[in-house]
């Protein structure tokens, strides 16, 4: 398989697919944590503590950032894998 620059890329397909699976699982963990924080922030706001809710919501940013970078890495690695044949 060759990359876009025409340079051959040798990658173990099984290892790449396992790494991608691990990255997707890590994305799920970070997004679930972000959702938990968002629920807590919403509860604070609904209880009248809007400032506390916003302060809590700011903790979502790092998890979302990490999830985006993991998605970038998974997509990049996926470009170099050979799709499994459908039999």
C-alpha positions as CSV (number, residue, x, y, z in Angstrom):
1,X,0.0,0.0,0.0
2,X,1.2,3.5,-0.7
3,X,0.6,6.8,1.0
4,X,-0.5,9.9,-0.9
5,X,3.2,10.8,-1.5
6,X,3.9,7.5,-3.3
7,X,6.0,6.2,-0.4
8,X,5.3,2.6,0.4
9,X,3.7,2.1,3.9
10,X,4.0,-1.3,5.5
11,X,1.6,-1.6,8.4
12,X,0.3,-4.6,10.3
13,X,-3.4,-4.5,9.5
14,X,-4.4,-6.4,12.6
15,X,-2.3,-4.1,14.9
16,X,-3.7,-1.0,13.2
17,X,-7.3,-2.2,13.6
18,X,-6.7,-3.0,17.3
19,X,-5.2,0.4,17.8
20,X,-8.2,2.1,16.0
21,X,-10.5,0.1,18.2
22,X,-8.7,1.3,21.3
23,X,-8.8,4.9,20.1
24,X,-12.6,4.6,19.5
25,X,-13.1,3.2,23.0
26,X,-11.0,6.0,24.5
27,X,-13.2,8.5,22.5
28,X,-16.3,6.9,24.1
29,X,-14.9,7.2,27.6
30,X,-14.0,10.9,27.1
31,X,-17.4,11.7,25.6
32,X,-19.3,9.9,28.4
33,X,-17.3,11.9,30.9
34,X,-18.2,15.1,29.1
35,X,-21.9,14.1,29.0
36,X,-21.7,13.4,32.8
37,X,-20.2,16.9,33.4
38,X,-22.8,18.5,31.1
39,X,-25.7,16.8,33.1
40,X,-24.2,18.1,36.3
41,X,-23.8,21.6,34.8
42,X,-27.4,21.6,33.6
43,X,-28.6,20.5,37.0
44,X,-26.8,23.4,38.6
45,X,-28.3,25.8,36.2
46,X,-31.8,24.5,36.6
47,X,-31.3,24.7,40.4
48,X,-30.5,28.4,40.0
49,X,-26.7,28.1,40.2
50,X,-26.0,29.3,36.7
51,X,-22.4,30.5,37.5
52,X,-21.6,27.1,39.1
53,X,-23.0,25.3,36.0
54,X,-20.9,27.3,33.6
55,X,-17.8,26.7,35.8
56,X,-18.5,23.0,35.7
57,X,-19.2,23.0,32.0
58,X,-15.7,24.5,31.3
59,X,-14.3,21.1,32.4
60,X,-15.9,19.5,29.3
61,X,-13.4,21.3,27.0
62,X,-10.3,19.1,27.6
63,X,-12.3,15.8,27.1
64,X,-13.8,17.1,23.9
65,X,-10.4,18.2,22.7
66,X,-8.9,14.8,23.5
67,X,-11.7,13.0,21.8
68,X,-11.2,15.1,18.6
69,X,-7.4,14.3,18.6
70,X,-8.1,10.6,19.1
71,X,-10.6,10.7,16.2
72,X,-8.0,12.5,14.0
73,X,-5.4,9.7,14.9
74,X,-7.9,6.9,14.2
75,X,-8.9,8.4,10.8
76,X,-5.2,8.9,9.9
77,X,-4.3,5.3,10.8
78,X,-7.4,4.0,9.0
79,X,-6.2,5.5,5.8
80,X,-3.3,3.0,5.8
81,X,-5.2,-0.1,6.6
82,X,-6.4,-2.6,4.0
83,X,-10.2,-3.2,4.3
84,X,-11.2,-6.8,5.2
85,X,-12.7,-8.6,2.3
86,X,-16.3,-9.5,2.5
87,X,-16.8,-13.2,1.9
